[in-house]
Amino acid sequence: MAIDRRHILAFGKIDTPFYFYDMDLFRRTVSGLASLSSRNGIKVHYAVKANTEERLLRHISSYGFGADCVSGNEVEYAVSCGFRPENTVFAGVGKSDREILSSLKLGIGTFNCESLQEIEVVDSLAASLGLTANVSVRINPDIDAHTHKYVTTGLYENKFGISRHEFEPLVELLGRCGSIRLHGLHFHIGSQITDVAEVYGLECRRASEIVRWFEDKGLVIANIDLGGGLGVDYDDPDGNPVADFSTWFRTISSELPLRPGQTVHVEPGRSVVAQCGTLVSRVLFVKSGETKTFLILDAGMNDLIRPALYGAYHKIENLSAMLSSESPADADASGSQIYDVVGPVCESSDVWGAGRLLPRSSRGDIIAIRSAGAYGQVMASRYNLRDLAPAVYSDDLAAAGGDL
Ligand SMILES: Cc1ncc(COP(=O)(O)O)c(C=O)c1O
């Protein structure tokens, strides 16, 4: 397992809550992604929104990957962490003029534009600077990604991308924009996609049809960006620590035929960083309610909002109980109990997991909330004026011999 006895002993000396990053797993994930993507001729842009820890970004950029950003600040930060501007794409339905101008000045690779009006604005701002902007057009392919409705982005009911009824006006618009160069088409249909072959197969076939439609109108679609979305195993992070990049890329290679001169791009976020991160917390109190027993942790929804926001599942482990037992069988023998594991924030949605079976737990026990590396620390807030949970890296623990 990723977290071993040495880690747990070291955690006991650190103030909680904090985000622990298993850097060995992170490096293994990134190098696996690099070798599989280059073998399949697929260009990777890491979706910076998933985790913006500088150390992680510097390692990812050192592989020559690009960055997928959704704000002007992300663009500037990604470049400051070693991503090359020309490998940086700027997506999002609502880019401000200030963000567009600063990204143009930085010379970013592509604006992934999401509406006709946005294309007109990018064109006129580029003209005002005497520049030509590379633009990829985000298409809404109306595909169900079989995932949570809050992370589905490729259906007509979603705000993202340009849909079919605007294809003809789009061709006409691109024809009259003098400060735009068409880079390609962009798709992104959702996140935490686990029906990998089926959903991405469908996305590739739909993308192929749409690319053909635009090329038949005389446009050159040199780049096809299929977005991110590859899911991770939240139920069994130790059984499946690395996401299934292999099925993802195999599906793309077989379902999206390319003509010479075309390149496929992807934008993974969650699959790169989710499993290496754990939110480490302590039990503050064990409270017997009328009908339930509550395990009250010192980490709350302000530290990791996914359960409150999406009802997301994260595996919860009592690390102190693991330490005191020689084997899982011993842990069972010491007794287990059903708890509602909750945080300290003054909201009833501040629940880590209801009805979770855990080893009998006590005040001070160290609790791990697993698979917290993606959309965790980046979404943290200071709600209730709580402190932000800092990052702790396995490399630093090892270097300090377990003491920080
Ligand atoms: C346009 C775009 N690309 C890539 C991603 C990354 O998705 P994931 O973290 O699921 O791989 C997102 C996530 O929302 C996105 O909106």
The ligand as an ORCA input file, in Angstrom:
! r2SCAN-3c Opt
* xyz 0 1
  C     -12.003     21.363    -20.873
  C     -11.524     20.410    -19.838
  N     -10.460     19.626    -20.115
  C      -9.981     18.755    -19.215
  C     -10.560     18.616    -17.970
  C      -9.978     17.627    -16.999
  O     -10.865     16.618    -16.710
  P     -10.411     15.416    -15.768
  O      -9.844     16.006    -14.548
  O     -11.663     14.677    -15.529
  O      -9.416     14.609    -16.546
  C     -11.680     19.385    -17.642
  C     -12.344     19.215    -16.356
  O     -13.327     19.738    -16.014
  C     -12.178     20.314    -18.608
  O     -13.229     21.089    -18.343
*
